[in-house]
Amino acid sequence: MAKYQQLIDQVRQQIVSEIWLPGEKLPSLREQVSLNGMSLMTVMHAYQVLESQGWIQSRPQSGYYVAPRAEFLSQPAGHLKVQLAESVDINAFIFDVLQACRDPAIVPFGSAFPDPGLFPQRQLMRSLTAVSHSLKPADALNNLPPGNETLRKTLAQRYALQGIQVSPDEIVITNGAMEALNLSMQAVTEPGDWVAIENPCFYGALQVIERLKLKAVAIASDPQHGLDLEELSGALERWPIKACWMMTNQQNPVGCTLSKEKKQQLVTLLAKHQVTLIEDDVYSELYFGSEKPLPAKAFDRDSSVLHCSSFSKNLVAGFRVGWVAAGKHAQRIQRLQLMSTLSTSAPMQLALANYLGTRSYDSHLRRLRQLLEQRKTQARASLKRHLPAAARINDSQGGYFLWIELPRQINTTDLYYLALQHNISIAPGKMFSSGEQYANYFRFNTAWEWGEVQEAAVATLGGLIAGMLSGQPG
């Protein structure tokens, strides 16, 4: 084992053992050099990896501190490292939960989207107005698949800034990330094929598997370490898996970001078995800290990673513009898109290309990340005040979700229906697995501005959980 990895494991274990508590200062780089006999570069590399994984955080002119990170969740009831699902049937329940969040009277802790007030609506509307005034009949044809040339070039440049070589010709603009993911899965599988997903996973993966009549091999993913690569390797040996659908950054719902090393190992493992990775990377811009995490696509050497993302979670939900960096699969995905939705809205593509040309995007992202971090801190503090002591709250260094574990006698689907009676939504664990092992978990959206209404809703939620624990649900 490399020396830096030894130090990473040592510091992790110290944090898990509560030798260092959240918020406490760690030994400095030079102190670690003295303590472990390692070079300064080795210690610095170890600390950088720990920071990228969300275990620690640096403070300018102050040093490194334990991050206000996850409480260590227990293994779920009936936990299996690998779970098979030869059929998936979850669409109806997911539809009901998502529909409930549309009611303006509902406090939307179960929503999948951030507060629209966080987005630069005026600037986007100015861009949409500007392109609408200059829209020509030919623009409808010019923005057919693969999509607007200027927008694809801008995306290719943003990949290049992370050291990732993606040609504009490899990028296909889609109707949001969900279409990118749908088309990617459809391009590399046939009905009846096996695909690997995470457990728990983003419910969109379950919906696509159900729609395309695929079979799922669900690989355990935990909040601290992410995907279990050993179990994935074993599954690849045992089943004829055609594709993997994974979220490598800010995984929804647990929030884990895979380390750079683990992403590289994942890509290498799948390439060895000639399995396509469909990378769902919609939250990568919502990191906390100074360094944007790389996608697994950064380690792709043979076009075996289809990298999917969108602007819906970090700029504007209503435009429904996403993309896939599809490499050798780009032509196939374009044909599939032409046979289904035809193309992404030309005015929306043009408006985004116009807005991105103003150079305001990165300034917006910096403000967005700061606000999301503040709101997440507020929401977590409120949950700690009002939820029973037995509740465990998993945090992460980015995004706007908290993954919460309740005592095993609590079924969060029952809690969801109870909370709806009080105009509160949550996302119960049933949404994120084809089984029942996450029945006592729920996902909580922290992106909304915090005030009296949100505080009162959390207090009500805490009271409902206490009532369920005492056998007197309210």
ZAKOL-390328 format. One record per residue (C-alpha): residue in one letter; x, y, z. Coordinates in steps of 0.5 Angstrom, whole numbers, plus 2048, in hexadecimal, padded with zeros to 3 digits. Example, Ala and Ser with C-alpha at 12.3 -4.5 7.8 and 13.67 -1.06 7.14 Angstrom:
a8197F7810s81B7FE80E
% end
This chain:
m800800800a8038077FEk80580B804y800811803q7FA80B803q7FD809809l7FC81080Ci7F5811809d7F380A80Cq7F680C813v7F2813813r7EC810811q7EC80B816q7EE81181Bi7E8815819v7E380F819s7E680D820e7E4814822i7EC816824w7EA81C820l7E381F820p7E082381Bg7E382A81Be7E982881Fk7F082A81Cl7F4824819p7FC82481As7FF829815l80382680Fr809827812e807824819q80581E815v80B81D811s80F81D818l80A81881Bn80A813815g811814812m80D81680Bs80F81B806l80C821806m8098207FFt806819801v80381C807m800822803h7FD81D7FEa7FA819803y7F781F806q7F48217FFv7F181A7FEl7EE81B805e7EB822803s7E981F7FCq7E581A800g7E281E804w7E581C80Bi7E982280Cq7E982980As7EE82F809r7EE83680Cp7F283B809q7F883D80Es7F5838813g7F6831811y7F282B810y7EC829814v7E7823815a7E1825810p7DA825813r7D981F810a7D5818810e7D2815816f7D480E815l7CE80A813s7CD803815q7CC7FE80Fp7C57FE80Da7C07F880Fg7C17F280Bh7C77F5808l7CA7F1802k7D07F37FEv7CD7F17F8q7C67F17F6l7C27EE7F0a7BC7F17EDe7B97ED7E7s7B47F27E6v7B37F97E9d7AC7FC7EBi7AD8037EEn7AA8087E9a7A38097ECf7A680B7F3i7AB8107F1f7A68137EDd7A28147F3v7A78177F7l7AA81C7F2q7A381E7F0a7A28207F8c7A88257F7r7A48297F2d79F82B7F7p7A18337F9a79E831800i7A382C801v7AA82D805p7AE8297FFf7B3825803g7B281F7FFs7B38237F8a7B98217F4f7BA8297F1p7BE82F7F5d7BA8357F6p7B98397F0g7BA83F7F3l7C183D7F3f7C283E7ECp7C38447E8q7BC8457E5r7BD84C7E2q7C484B7DEl7C18447DBm7BA8487D9r7BF84D7D6s7C28487D2l7BC8447D0t7B984B7CEa7BF84D7CAv7BF8467C6s7B88467C5h7B884D7C1s7BD84A7BDl7BB8437BCk7BB8417B4p7B783B7B1a7BD8387B0d7BF8387B7a7BA8327B8l7BE82E7B3n7C58307B6n7C382E7BDl7C18277BBp7C58217BEp7CB8227C0g7C98297C2n7CB8307C2e7D28307C0t7D48367C4l7D18337CAr7D582C7C9k7DB8307C8t7DB8347CEl7D982D7D2a7E082A7CEq7E48307D1r7E182F7D8y7E38287D8a7EA82A7D5l7EB82E7DBq7EB8287DFg7F08257DBi7EB8207D7q7EB8207D0v7E48207CDs7E38227C6p7DC8267C5d7DA8217C0e7DA81C7C5i7D58207C9v7CD81F7C8i7C98247CBt7C38217CEn7BC8237D2g7BF8237D9a7C481E7DCm7BE8187DCe7BE8187D5a7C58187D4l7C58127D9n7BF80E7D6l7C280F7CFs7C980D7D1m7C68067D5q7C28057CEa7C88067CAv7CC8007CDt7C77FB7D0e7C17F77CDp7BB7F57D1g7BD7EF7D6d7C47F17D7w7C77F27DEv7CA7F97E0a7CD7FB7E7i7CB8007EBe7CC8037F2n7C88017F8p7C58067FAc7C58097F4f7C180F7F0y7BA80D7EFg7BB80F7E7a7BF8097E6l7BA8057E9q7B58087E4v7B98077DEi7BA8007E0e7B37FF7E1r7B18027DAl7B77FF7D6k7B57F87D9l7BC7F77DCk7BF7F37E2a7C27F67E7v7C87F47EBa7C97F97F1i7CF7FA7F4a7D07FD7FCs7D28047FCd7D3807803p7D480F805q7DB80E807h7DE80A802g7D980A7FCl7D98047F7d7DB7FD7F9l7E07FC7F4e7E27F57F6e7DB7F37F6l7DA7F67EFs7E07F27EDg7DD7EC7EFa7D67EE7ECl7DA7EF7E5e7DD7E87E6r7D67E57E7w7D17E87E3p7D17EA7DBi7D17F27DDk7D07F67D7a7D07FD7DBc7D18017E1w7CD8077E3m7D180B7E9m7D18117ECt7D98137EEn7D881A7F1q7D381C7F6q7CF8157F5n7C88167F6p7C58147FBv7CB813800g7CF8187FEc7D68157FDt7DB8177F8l7E08127F6s7E88137F7k7EC8147F0e7EF80E7F2k7E980A7F2k7E680D7ECq7EC80B7E8q7EB8047EBl7E48047E9v7E68067E2t7EB8017E1l7E77FB7E4l7E17FC7DFa7E67FD7D9k7E97F67DBh7E27F37DAq7E07F87D4v7DA7FA7D8t7D88027D7l7D78067DCi7D180B7DCe7D48117E1d7CE8157E4d7D281B7E6v7CD8217E7y7CF8237EEs7D78247ECe7D682C7ECl7D382C7F3y7DA82A7F7f7DC82D7FDg7E382F7FEs7E88327F9e7E982C7F4k7E48297EFp7E48227EFl7E581E7E9p7E081A7E5a7E28127E4k7E28157DDa7E98187DEf7EC8117DEd7E880E7D8r7ED80C7D3d7E98087CEs7E280C7CEs7DF8077D3v7DC80C7D7l7D68107D5h7D68177D9c7CF81A7DAs7CE8207DEs7C98267DDf7C882D7DFs7C182C7E3k7C582B7EAn7C98317EAl7C78367E5v7BF8357E3a7BB82F7E3g7B58327DFf7BA8327D8r7BB82A7D9v7C182B7D5g7C68257D6w7CC8217D3v7D081B7D2a7D781B7D0a7D68147CCg7DC8137C8k7DC80D7C3h7D480D7C5a7D28147C3q7CF8127BCr7CB80C7BFi7C88117C5q7C78167C0r7C38117BBl7BF80F7C2q7BE8167C4l7BB8187BDm7B68127BDs7B48147C4t7B481B7C6l7B781E7BFs7BB8237C3t7BC8287C9s7B882E7C8a7BC8337C4p7BA8397C7m7BD8367CEq7C38347CBl7C483B7C8a7C383E7CEl7C883A7D2a7CD83B7CDn7CC8437CEy7CC8437D5l7D283E7D6g7D68437D1t7D58497D6r7DA8467DBs7D58467E0y7D483F7E2d7DA83E7E6s7D88447EAh7D18417EBl7D483A7EDr7D983D7F2r7D38417F6l7CE83A7F5r7D38367F8q7D483B7FEl7CC83B7FFl7CB8347FFe7D1833804q7CD838809r7C7835808k7C982E809t7CC83080Fq7C6833812a7C182D810r7C6828813a7C682C819s7BF82D819l7BE825818k7C382481Er7BE828823h7B8825821l7B981E81Fp7B9818824a7C1817826a7C0810823a7C081381Cr7C7813818i7C8819813n7CD81880Ed7D081E80Bs7D581F805q7D9824802g7D58277FDg7CE8267FAy7C78287FEf7C5821800l7C681E807w7C5816808i7C181580Ee7C180E812l7BB80D817p7BA80781Cr7B8801818q7B180181Bi7B0807817n7AD806810t7AF80C80Ct7A980B807d7A480B80Dl7A881280Fy7A7815808y7A0814808l79F81780Fa7A381D80El79F81E808q79981F80Ch79D82580Fn79F828808i7A6825809s7AA820804i7B081C805a7B3817800p7B2810803g7B780B802k7B38067FEm7B480B7F8f7BB8097F8s7BC8027F8s7B87FC7F5g7B87F97FCe7B57FB803q7BC7FB806y7BC803806a7B5803809n7B780780Fy7BB80C80Bf7B9813808r7BC818803f7BC81F806n7BC825801t7C082B804a7C08307FEw7BA834800e7BB83B804w7BB83A80Bg7B583D810e7B083C815v7AC838810q7B183380Fe7B3833816a7AC831818a7AC82C813v7B2828816a7AF82981Dt7A982681Al7AC820817g7B081F81Dg7AA81E821l7A781981Ci7AD81581Ca7AD815824g7A6813824m7A780D81Fl7AD80B824s7A880B82Ag7A2808826q79E80E826p79F81181Fg79B81881E
% end
